[in-house]
C-alpha cells in the first residue's frame, strides 16, 4: 500500500516521528472527550513497566518518575483500574472488561518499591509486580541494562515482602529471567514451577500470576505454556502489545509494554484503541 501523501518524501524515521505526533494529537482529543470508551468496546488493557528512574530517561526499559506519575493520572482518570487478579477472573468467566486496565511491572527492580509504589499508593492504584527470583538480592547486571549504562539494583526478599504487605500482587517471572522460547523440558519446568515455589515460600502466600521474560511471541513455546498451567498459575502474560477480551485464553493474555516510543500516556491510549496485533494463535 502506498504511503499517505503526508508522509511522501520523508525518510522512514521522520515518517515514524510524524505519525507518532499525529497520533499523540488525535489521542488527546479522543481521551479528553472520553470518546475512547465506545471505541474500546469490550476490550480491557494490561500495561507493563520495568524501571522508574530519572537517570534512565529515554532508555527502552526506563521511565522517569514524572512520566510514571503522568501515566498513573491518565490511567486513574480515563480507565477503571483493577487488580490483575480481577482482570484475569473476569476474562476467565467471560465477564465485562471494557474500559478496565491493570498495571504490571517486570523483573524486580528496587525502584519498583522505592519510586513506583509510592506513586501508585498516592492514587489508590493496584499493581502486580513480576519477580525473577534469582535476581532478588543479587548483583546481577543484565545485558539489557549494561547496554545503556544503567546499573541494576534489585529488591531484597525483605523488600519484596514489604511490597506485598502494602497490598500489591506479586507474580512470577521465572527463576533466572530465562528465555522460554529456547528453554525446554526439565530446565523450563524448574524455571516456571521453581519461581512459584520460591515466591510462595518467601511470601507465605499463593502466587498465581506468571509473565514470561522478553514478552515477544517467540519467547515462549506452546509446551511451556502448558507447564505454566501445570505449575498452578492462573495466567500467562506476554508483552508484545494488544488488549484483552472476555473469554480470551488466560495463558495467552496480551500486555502493552510502555516505552519511550510513546510520546505521552494518551499516545499509548491511541495504540490500545487502534493498533491491535494479529491474533496470537497456537501453532498447528
C-alpha positions as CSV (number, residue, x, y, z in Angstrom):
1,X,0.0,0.0,0.0
2,X,1.4,3.4,-0.9
3,X,2.3,5.8,1.9
4,X,-0.3,8.6,2.6
5,X,0.7,11.8,0.9
6,X,1.6,13.5,4.2
7,X,4.5,11.0,4.6
8,X,5.7,11.1,1.0
9,X,9.3,12.2,0.6
10,X,10.2,11.8,4.3
11,X,12.8,9.3,5.4
12,X,11.3,6.3,7.4
13,X,12.5,7.6,10.8
14,X,11.0,11.0,10.2
15,X,7.8,9.5,8.9
16,X,7.6,7.4,12.1
17,X,8.1,10.5,14.3
18,X,5.4,12.4,12.3
19,X,3.0,9.5,12.7
20,X,3.6,9.4,16.4
21,X,3.0,13.1,16.8
22,X,-0.2,12.9,14.8
23,X,-1.4,10.0,17.0
24,X,-0.5,12.0,20.1
25,X,-2.6,15.0,18.9
26,X,-5.6,12.8,17.9
27,X,-5.4,10.9,21.1
28,X,-5.6,14.0,23.3
29,X,-8.9,14.9,21.7
30,X,-10.2,11.4,22.0
31,X,-9.4,10.9,25.6
32,X,-10.3,14.5,26.7
33,X,-13.8,14.0,25.2
34,X,-14.0,10.4,26.6
35,X,-14.7,9.2,23.1
36,X,-12.3,6.3,23.8
37,X,-14.9,4.4,25.8
38,X,-17.1,3.3,22.9
39,X,-14.0,2.7,20.8
40,X,-12.6,0.3,23.4
41,X,-15.9,-1.6,23.4
42,X,-15.5,-5.0,25.1
43,X,-11.7,-4.6,25.4
44,X,-9.6,-4.0,28.5
45,X,-5.8,-3.5,28.8
46,X,-2.9,-4.7,30.8
47,X,0.2,-2.5,30.7
48,X,3.8,-3.4,31.6
49,X,6.5,-1.2,33.1
50,X,10.1,-2.2,34.1
51,X,12.1,0.7,35.8
52,X,11.1,4.1,37.2
53,X,14.3,6.0,37.5
54,X,15.1,9.6,36.3
55,X,18.6,8.5,35.2
56,X,17.1,6.2,32.6
57,X,15.1,8.7,30.6
58,X,14.8,7.6,27.0
59,X,16.1,4.1,27.5
60,X,13.8,1.2,26.4
61,X,13.0,-0.1,29.9
62,X,13.2,3.2,31.7
63,X,10.6,5.7,32.8
64,X,11.1,8.9,34.8
65,X,9.1,9.5,37.9
66,X,7.3,12.4,36.4
67,X,6.3,10.3,33.3
68,X,5.2,7.5,35.5
69,X,3.1,9.9,37.6
70,X,1.5,11.2,34.4
71,X,0.7,7.6,33.3
72,X,-0.8,6.9,36.7
73,X,-3.0,10.0,36.5
74,X,-4.1,9.1,33.0
75,X,-5.0,5.5,33.9
76,X,-6.9,6.7,37.0
77,X,-8.9,9.3,35.1
78,X,-9.6,7.5,31.8
79,X,-9.9,3.8,32.8
80,X,-11.3,1.6,35.5
81,X,-8.0,0.4,37.1
82,X,-8.4,-3.1,38.6
83,X,-6.0,-5.6,40.2
84,X,-4.6,-8.1,37.7
85,X,-6.3,-10.9,39.6
86,X,-9.7,-9.3,39.0
87,X,-8.9,-8.8,35.3
88,X,-7.9,-12.5,34.9
89,X,-11.0,-13.6,36.8
90,X,-13.3,-11.5,34.6
91,X,-11.6,-12.8,31.4
92,X,-11.9,-16.4,32.6
93,X,-15.6,-16.0,33.5
94,X,-16.5,-14.1,30.3
95,X,-17.4,-11.1,32.4
96,X,-17.0,-7.5,31.1
97,X,-13.6,-5.9,31.0
98,X,-14.4,-3.0,28.6
99,X,-12.5,0.1,29.8
100,X,-10.7,-1.8,32.6
101,X,-6.9,-1.6,32.9
102,X,-4.3,-3.4,35.0
103,X,-0.8,-2.2,35.8
104,X,2.2,-4.6,36.0
105,X,5.9,-4.4,36.4
106,X,8.6,-7.0,35.4
107,X,11.9,-8.2,36.8
108,X,12.0,-6.9,40.4
109,X,14.0,-3.7,40.3
110,X,14.4,-1.8,43.6
111,X,12.9,1.4,42.2
112,X,9.6,-0.5,41.9
113,X,9.4,-0.4,45.7
114,X,11.1,3.0,46.3
115,X,9.6,5.1,43.5
116,X,6.7,3.3,41.7
117,X,4.9,2.0,44.8
118,X,4.5,5.4,46.5
119,X,3.1,6.9,43.3
120,X,0.6,4.1,43.0
121,X,-0.4,4.2,46.7
122,X,-0.9,8.0,46.5
123,X,-3.6,7.4,43.9
124,X,-5.0,4.2,45.3
125,X,-4.0,2.2,42.2
126,X,-3.4,-1.6,42.4
127,X,-0.5,-3.2,40.5
128,X,1.2,-6.6,40.1
129,X,5.0,-6.9,40.3
130,X,6.5,-9.9,38.5
131,X,9.8,-11.0,40.0
132,X,12.6,-13.2,38.6
133,X,13.5,-15.0,41.9
134,X,17.2,-15.5,41.2
135,X,17.7,-11.7,40.7
136,X,16.3,-10.9,44.2
137,X,19.1,-9.7,46.4
138,X,21.7,-10.3,43.7
139,X,24.3,-8.1,42.0
140,X,23.5,-9.4,38.5
141,X,23.9,-6.8,35.8
142,X,21.8,-8.0,32.8
143,X,23.0,-7.3,29.2
144,X,20.0,-5.1,28.5
145,X,21.0,-2.8,31.4
146,X,24.7,-2.8,30.6
147,X,23.9,-1.8,27.1
148,X,22.6,1.5,28.3
149,X,25.0,2.0,31.2
150,X,22.1,1.6,33.6
151,X,23.3,-0.3,36.8
152,X,20.6,-2.7,38.0
153,X,19.6,-2.6,41.7
154,X,17.3,-5.4,42.8
155,X,14.9,-5.7,45.7
156,X,15.9,-8.0,48.6
157,X,13.4,-10.6,49.8
158,X,12.5,-8.3,52.7
159,X,11.7,-5.6,50.2
160,X,9.6,-8.0,48.0
161,X,7.7,-8.9,51.2
162,X,7.3,-5.2,52.0
163,X,5.8,-4.6,48.6
164,X,3.4,-7.5,49.1
165,X,2.5,-6.2,52.6
166,X,1.4,-2.9,51.0
167,X,-1.3,-4.8,49.2
168,X,0.3,-5.2,45.8
169,X,0.2,-8.5,43.9
170,X,3.4,-10.4,43.3
171,X,3.8,-12.6,40.3
172,X,6.5,-15.0,38.9
173,X,8.8,-14.2,36.1
174,X,10.9,-17.4,36.0
175,X,13.9,-18.1,38.2
176,X,16.7,-16.7,36.1
177,X,14.9,-14.5,33.6
178,X,15.1,-17.4,31.2
179,X,14.1,-17.3,27.5
180,X,11.2,-19.8,27.5
181,X,11.3,-19.9,23.7
182,X,14.7,-21.7,24.0
183,X,14.5,-23.4,27.4
184,X,12.8,-26.8,27.2
185,X,11.9,-29.8,29.3
186,X,13.1,-30.2,32.9
187,X,15.0,-26.9,32.7
188,X,11.9,-25.0,31.7
189,X,9.9,-26.7,34.4
190,X,12.5,-25.6,37.0
191,X,12.3,-22.0,35.8
192,X,8.5,-21.9,35.8
193,X,7.5,-24.1,38.8
194,X,10.6,-23.2,40.7
195,X,9.8,-19.5,40.6
196,X,6.4,-20.1,42.0
197,X,7.6,-22.4,44.8
198,X,10.3,-19.9,45.9
199,X,7.9,-16.9,45.9
200,X,5.3,-18.7,47.9
201,X,7.9,-19.9,50.4
202,X,9.2,-16.3,50.8
203,X,5.8,-14.6,50.9
204,X,3.8,-17.2,52.7
205,X,1.0,-16.6,50.3
206,X,-0.3,-18.1,47.0
207,X,1.3,-16.8,43.8
208,X,-0.9,-17.4,40.7
209,X,0.2,-14.9,38.1
210,X,3.0,-15.5,35.6
211,X,4.6,-13.3,32.9
212,X,7.3,-14.7,30.6
213,X,10.6,-12.8,30.1
214,X,11.2,-10.8,26.9
215,X,7.5,-11.0,26.1
216,X,7.6,-11.5,22.3
217,X,5.6,-14.1,20.5
218,X,8.6,-16.4,20.0
219,X,9.9,-16.2,23.6
220,X,7.7,-19.0,24.9
221,X,6.8,-22.3,23.4
222,X,3.3,-23.9,23.5
223,X,4.8,-26.7,25.6
224,X,6.0,-24.2,28.1
225,X,2.5,-22.6,28.3
226,X,1.3,-26.0,29.3
227,X,4.0,-26.1,32.0
228,X,2.8,-22.7,33.3
229,X,-0.7,-24.1,33.7
230,X,0.5,-27.3,35.2
231,X,2.6,-25.4,37.8
232,X,-0.7,-23.9,39.2
233,X,-0.6,-20.4,37.6
234,X,-3.9,-18.8,36.6
235,X,-2.5,-16.9,33.7
236,X,0.5,-16.3,31.4
237,X,1.2,-12.8,30.1
238,X,3.1,-11.6,27.0
239,X,4.3,-8.1,26.3
240,X,4.0,-7.6,22.6
241,X,1.0,-5.3,22.7
242,X,-2.7,-5.6,22.3
243,X,-5.8,-5.8,24.6
244,X,-7.8,-8.4,26.3
245,X,-11.5,-9.5,25.9
246,X,-13.9,-11.7,27.9
247,X,-13.2,-15.3,27.1
248,X,-9.6,-14.9,26.0
249,X,-7.3,-17.8,26.7
250,X,-5.8,-16.8,30.1
251,X,-2.5,-18.4,29.1
252,X,-2.2,-16.1,26.1
253,X,-3.1,-12.7,27.7
254,X,-1.6,-9.7,25.9
255,X,0.2,-6.8,27.6
256,X,1.2,-3.4,26.2
257,X,4.8,-2.6,27.2
258,X,5.3,1.1,27.8
259,X,8.4,2.5,26.2
260,X,9.9,6.0,25.2
261,X,8.4,5.5,21.8
262,X,5.1,6.6,23.3
263,X,5.1,10.4,23.3
264,X,2.5,10.6,26.1
265,X,0.0,8.5,28.0
266,X,-2.6,9.5,25.5
267,X,-0.4,8.2,22.7
268,X,-0.3,4.8,24.5
269,X,-4.1,5.0,24.7
270,X,-4.3,5.6,20.9
271,X,-2.2,2.5,20.3
272,X,-4.5,0.5,22.6
273,X,-7.5,1.7,20.6
274,X,-6.3,1.3,17.1
275,X,-3.1,-0.8,16.8
276,X,-4.3,-4.4,17.7
277,X,-1.6,-7.0,16.8
278,X,-2.7,-10.1,14.8
279,X,-4.1,-13.0,16.9
280,X,-1.6,-14.9,18.9
281,X,-3.0,-18.3,17.7
282,X,-1.2,-21.5,18.7
283,X,0.9,-23.2,16.1
284,X,-0.8,-26.1,14.2
